[in-house]
Amino acid sequence: METAFVLVNCDLGSEESVIDELKHIESVSEVHGTFGAYDIIVKIENSDRDKVRETITWNIRKIPHVRSTLTLMGIPGQC
């Protein structure tokens, strides 16, 4: 299983609507609002590494009010 954690910055006040949209994306397994440098952390899991990349590029980054993302890919065997 491929795993990625995506840190999301969004427009001020749009956190709840972005979280709601993230919860409806197929490969998203967890979504949490956060305090600090990023507004939201998203856990993505899929058996296909390309599907993980597509989820980030074509789904998460295209959500209205998402300003930026930082992706951390998991290392297989180190979980």
N, C-alpha and C positions, 0 to 999 in steps of 0.2 A: 504494500500500500504506500503510495506517494503522499506526503504530507507537506503542506506549506502554511505558514502563518503570514497573514497580510495585515500590516499596520496601515490604517486609513486616516487621513485628514479630510474633514469635510467642512462645508460652510457653517458658520456659527448658527445654531438653532435648528439645523437640519439633521442632527444626529439620529433622532427617533425614526424619521422617514427613511434614512439610509439603512439603519438597522433592520427595519421592516422589509425593505427590498432585498437585503442580503440574505435574510432567512428563507427566501423563496428560490434561491439559486441551488441547483441540484447538488453540486459537490461540496457545498458549505455545510460543515458539521457543527460548528459552534460560532457564535457571535457575541461579543461582549463590549459594552461601552467602557471607556477607560478615562482616567485622569492622567494628565501629563502631556508629553509632546505629541501624542497621537490621540485621536478621538475614539477609535474603534479597533479592536483586534478580531480577525476572522481566521478560523481554522478551516482549511480545505483538505479534503481527503478524496483520493480517487486512485484506482489501480493503474491508470494511464497517466504518465508524466505530462504528455502533451495536453490531456484534458485539463490538468491542473493549470497549466500555462494559459490555455484558452479561457478558462473560467476567470482568471485574473484580468487578462487583456480585453476580452470581449464582453464580460459580464460586469465584474466589479468596477473596473475603471470607466465604464460607460454609464454608471448610475448618476443621475442628476445630483449635483451638489458635492460629488466626490472631487476633492481638489488634488490629492496626491496619494500615492501608496508606496509602501516599502515592503518587499517580499523577502521572507526568510524561508528557504527550503530546508526540509528535514534531511538528515543523513540516514540512509537505510542502514539498519543494524544498530543504530545508536538511539534507541527509544526505550 
